[in-house]
Amino acid sequence: MPLSLSKVQYVLFDWDGTLANNRDIVVFSLEKVLAEFGLPKWDEVKSKRDPRLSLWDNFYNIFGDKAKEAYGKYLQTYRQQIPSRLKSFPYAAETLQYCKEQGADLIIMTNKDRRLLDIELPILYDTSLFSRIVCAHEAPRDKPYPEHIYYALRGFLSPLEINTEKVWMIGDSNQDSDCAIAAGVLPIRVNEALFEDAGYKSGHICYYKGFKELLADLQKNK
């Protein structure tokens, strides 16, 4: 379907795998912590992951009663990797700027721990681009539940005012598009999900290989 920003008021962006190209940081940090706790590599233990939960919350499914200790080690390892490994995706900054120029307010809505997001965001983007930033455990429930979007838009739009013309959700995973569909906003998928769950391709979702293709479509349908 052709996309036009002409009526869009808010564009919500996921962070990991969407605006931040940090897949190798996540995998490296996970693998290191799994090894420290004598567990198999991620490909062997990821079946324990609940796709309805953030990575943070999934530590309880993977590490059990040692989840807090393991997550602390993950945070430490992850932070150490940020300076050398964190990257953005091609045309992500240009897409943000274009959406802003067309009059849309930009919001980051992520299941990521704010302690990490606050480090990464200013490295990659001008923080003034964003009207609001919502991280894990700040809404009543995180993605894929619609409460995350309702919370991100609180004070801007009520749930009854939200629709696919006014609000878009741009992400890389089923969590993002499921959340968008549940809340009644337009789901747009870019890039390749790190923890993609075998599933579906929905006609309700706009799929793009990356931001280059998305930006070209937006400019074409100005």
GIZIBEL-V468501 format. One record per residue. PSI is psi in degrees with one decimal (none if undefined). BURIAL is + if it has 9 or more other ideal C-beta (glycine too) atoms within 8 Angstrom, else -. D_LAST is the distance of its C-alpha to the last C-alpha in Angstrom with 2 decimals. Layout:
# GIZIBEL-V468501
psi:PSI burial:BURIAL d_last:D_LAST
psi:PSI burial:BURIAL d_last:D_LAST
This chain:
# GIZIBEL-V468501
psi:140.2 burial:- d_last:13.92
psi:137.3 burial:- d_last:10.16
psi:136.9 burial:+ d_last:8.59
psi:136.8 burial:+ d_last:5.99
psi:5.0 burial:+ d_last:7.03
psi:-32.6 burial:- d_last:7.22
psi:1.4 burial:- d_last:10.91
psi:129.2 burial:+ d_last:11.87
psi:-34.8 burial:+ d_last:14.82
psi:134.5 burial:+ d_last:16.40
psi:118.1 burial:+ d_last:15.83
psi:134.8 burial:+ d_last:19.28
psi:132.4 burial:+ d_last:20.25
psi:165.9 burial:+ d_last:23.49
psi:-71.8 burial:+ d_last:25.45
psi:124.5 burial:+ d_last:27.93
psi:-6.2 burial:+ d_last:26.46
psi:-71.3 burial:+ d_last:22.86
psi:-27.1 burial:+ d_last:22.52
psi:122.9 burial:+ d_last:26.14
psi:81.8 burial:- d_last:27.61
psi:22.0 burial:+ d_last:31.06
psi:-44.1 burial:+ d_last:32.32
psi:-27.9 burial:- d_last:35.33
psi:-45.6 burial:+ d_last:36.32
psi:-49.6 burial:+ d_last:36.37
psi:-46.1 burial:+ d_last:38.34
psi:-45.6 burial:+ d_last:40.73
psi:-41.8 burial:+ d_last:41.48
psi:-47.7 burial:+ d_last:42.01
psi:-39.0 burial:+ d_last:44.25
psi:-44.1 burial:+ d_last:46.30
psi:-40.3 burial:+ d_last:46.95
psi:-43.1 burial:+ d_last:47.74
psi:-40.3 burial:- d_last:50.25
psi:-30.8 burial:- d_last:51.81
psi:11.3 burial:+ d_last:52.46
psi:27.5 burial:- d_last:53.84
psi:157.9 burial:- d_last:51.09
psi:173.0 burial:- d_last:49.62
psi:164.8 burial:- d_last:46.34
psi:-41.8 burial:+ d_last:43.05
psi:-25.4 burial:- d_last:42.68
psi:-28.3 burial:- d_last:46.00
psi:-7.6 burial:+ d_last:45.51
psi:-13.6 burial:- d_last:41.87
psi:-18.3 burial:- d_last:43.08
psi:-10.8 burial:- d_last:44.30
psi:136.0 burial:+ d_last:40.79
psi:113.3 burial:- d_last:39.48
psi:-9.9 burial:+ d_last:35.74
psi:-4.7 burial:- d_last:35.41
psi:156.1 burial:+ d_last:36.51
psi:165.5 burial:+ d_last:35.28
psi:-43.6 burial:+ d_last:36.98
psi:-53.2 burial:+ d_last:39.00
psi:-26.5 burial:+ d_last:40.37
psi:-12.4 burial:+ d_last:41.07
psi:-29.6 burial:+ d_last:43.64
psi:-33.6 burial:- d_last:46.01
psi:-29.8 burial:+ d_last:45.69
psi:-42.5 burial:+ d_last:46.27
psi:-4.3 burial:+ d_last:48.81
psi:-132.0 burial:- d_last:50.48
psi:-4.4 burial:- d_last:52.63
psi:15.0 burial:- d_last:51.74
psi:-44.3 burial:+ d_last:48.03
psi:-42.7 burial:- d_last:48.05
psi:-44.3 burial:- d_last:50.01
psi:-39.8 burial:+ d_last:47.78
psi:-36.3 burial:+ d_last:44.59
psi:-40.9 burial:- d_last:46.12
psi:-36.8 burial:+ d_last:46.80
psi:-46.7 burial:+ d_last:43.28
psi:-45.7 burial:+ d_last:41.85
psi:-46.3 burial:- d_last:44.26
psi:-43.7 burial:+ d_last:43.46
psi:-48.5 burial:+ d_last:39.69
psi:-39.1 burial:+ d_last:39.82
psi:-27.5 burial:- d_last:41.90
psi:-18.5 burial:+ d_last:39.35
psi:-50.1 burial:+ d_last:36.27
psi:-34.2 burial:- d_last:36.94
psi:-18.3 burial:- d_last:37.40
psi:-22.0 burial:+ d_last:35.12
psi:132.6 burial:+ d_last:31.99
psi:161.9 burial:- d_last:28.76
psi:174.8 burial:+ d_last:25.02
psi:146.8 burial:+ d_last:22.82
psi:135.0 burial:- d_last:20.98
psi:5.8 burial:+ d_last:17.42
psi:-46.7 burial:+ d_last:18.05
psi:-39.8 burial:+ d_last:18.27
psi:-35.8 burial:+ d_last:15.15
psi:-42.9 burial:+ d_last:13.22
psi:-47.5 burial:+ d_last:15.07
psi:-40.4 burial:+ d_last:14.37
psi:-44.2 burial:+ d_last:10.59
psi:-40.6 burial:+ d_last:10.79
psi:-43.9 burial:+ d_last:13.32
psi:-29.0 burial:- d_last:11.57
psi:2.8 burial:+ d_last:8.85
psi:4.4 burial:- d_last:12.07
psi:140.6 burial:+ d_last:13.16
psi:139.7 burial:- d_last:16.85
psi:136.2 burial:+ d_last:17.92
psi:135.1 burial:+ d_last:21.16
psi:127.6 burial:+ d_last:23.34
psi:107.3 burial:+ d_last:25.31
psi:153.4 burial:+ d_last:27.85
psi:10.1 burial:+ d_last:31.32
psi:148.4 burial:+ d_last:32.38
psi:127.5 burial:+ d_last:35.35
psi:-28.7 burial:+ d_last:34.35
psi:-28.7 burial:- d_last:37.15
psi:-41.6 burial:+ d_last:35.27
psi:-40.8 burial:+ d_last:31.70
psi:-23.7 burial:- d_last:32.86
psi:-43.6 burial:+ d_last:34.17
psi:-41.6 burial:+ d_last:31.23
psi:-53.2 burial:+ d_last:28.25
psi:-14.7 burial:- d_last:29.21
psi:-35.4 burial:- d_last:30.03
psi:-33.8 burial:+ d_last:26.52
psi:160.0 burial:+ d_last:24.14
psi:115.4 burial:- d_last:24.23
psi:-21.8 burial:- d_last:25.41
psi:-10.5 burial:- d_last:24.02
psi:-23.9 burial:+ d_last:20.48
psi:131.2 burial:+ d_last:21.71
psi:-26.9 burial:- d_last:22.68
psi:151.6 burial:- d_last:25.10
psi:123.5 burial:+ d_last:26.77
psi:126.7 burial:+ d_last:28.72
psi:-173.7 burial:+ d_last:31.11
psi:143.5 burial:+ d_last:33.75
psi:15.7 burial:- d_last:36.36
psi:-29.6 burial:- d_last:34.69
psi:165.5 burial:+ d_last:33.44
psi:-38.2 burial:- d_last:36.07
psi:145.3 burial:- d_last:34.93
psi:173.0 burial:+ d_last:32.55
psi:141.4 burial:+ d_last:30.06
psi:14.0 burial:+ d_last:30.20
psi:144.5 burial:+ d_last:31.34
psi:-19.4 burial:+ d_last:28.96
psi:-27.2 burial:+ d_last:30.94
psi:-41.0 burial:+ d_last:29.20
psi:-42.6 burial:+ d_last:25.83
psi:-40.2 burial:+ d_last:27.65
psi:-41.4 burial:+ d_last:29.35
psi:-28.9 burial:+ d_last:26.27
psi:7.3 burial:+ d_last:24.75
psi:136.1 burial:- d_last:28.11
psi:-13.9 burial:- d_last:28.03
psi:-55.6 burial:- d_last:24.27
psi:143.8 burial:+ d_last:24.16
psi:160.6 burial:- d_last:27.11
psi:-33.2 burial:+ d_last:27.21
psi:-19.9 burial:- d_last:27.06
psi:-9.5 burial:- d_last:23.77
psi:132.2 burial:+ d_last:22.03
psi:176.7 burial:- d_last:19.84
psi:-17.8 burial:- d_last:17.14
psi:-34.5 burial:- d_last:14.41
psi:-31.0 burial:+ d_last:15.57
psi:132.3 burial:+ d_last:16.68
psi:148.9 burial:+ d_last:15.94
psi:117.0 burial:+ d_last:18.73
psi:120.4 burial:+ d_last:18.24
psi:-175.1 burial:+ d_last:21.59
psi:-4.9 burial:+ d_last:23.73
psi:170.9 burial:+ d_last:26.48
psi:-36.0 burial:+ d_last:27.77
psi:-43.5 burial:+ d_last:28.62
psi:-49.9 burial:+ d_last:25.01
psi:-34.0 burial:+ d_last:23.77
psi:-41.1 burial:+ d_last:27.02
psi:-44.8 burial:+ d_last:26.60
psi:-47.4 burial:+ d_last:23.07
psi:-41.3 burial:+ d_last:24.33
psi:-33.4 burial:+ d_last:27.45
psi:-7.8 burial:+ d_last:25.64
psi:23.5 burial:+ d_last:23.14
psi:168.6 burial:+ d_last:19.93
psi:121.2 burial:+ d_last:17.45
psi:127.8 burial:+ d_last:19.08
psi:129.4 burial:+ d_last:17.28
psi:132.7 burial:+ d_last:19.72
psi:159.8 burial:+ d_last:19.69
psi:-166.9 burial:+ d_last:22.75
psi:130.9 burial:- d_last:26.21
psi:140.8 burial:+ d_last:28.17
psi:-46.4 burial:+ d_last:31.47
psi:54.8 burial:+ d_last:33.32
psi:134.9 burial:+ d_last:31.63
psi:135.3 burial:- d_last:33.71
psi:133.5 burial:- d_last:34.49
psi:-113.9 burial:- d_last:32.68
psi:165.0 burial:- d_last:29.88
psi:116.2 burial:- d_last:26.47
psi:141.6 burial:- d_last:25.01
psi:-13.0 burial:- d_last:22.66
psi:-10.2 burial:- d_last:21.32
psi:137.8 burial:+ d_last:20.03
psi:118.1 burial:+ d_last:16.97
psi:135.7 burial:- d_last:18.65
psi:144.2 burial:+ d_last:17.54
psi:-37.9 burial:- d_last:20.11
psi:-173.6 burial:+ d_last:18.82
psi:-28.4 burial:+ d_last:16.16
psi:-46.2 burial:+ d_last:15.54
psi:-39.2 burial:+ d_last:14.40
psi:-46.5 burial:+ d_last:12.40
psi:-41.3 burial:+ d_last:10.54
psi:-39.2 burial:- d_last:10.01
psi:-42.3 burial:+ d_last:8.62
psi:-43.0 burial:+ d_last:6.12
psi:-33.0 burial:- d_last:5.17
psi:-35.0 burial:- d_last:5.68
psi:27.0 burial:- d_last:3.81
psi:none burial:- d_last:0.00
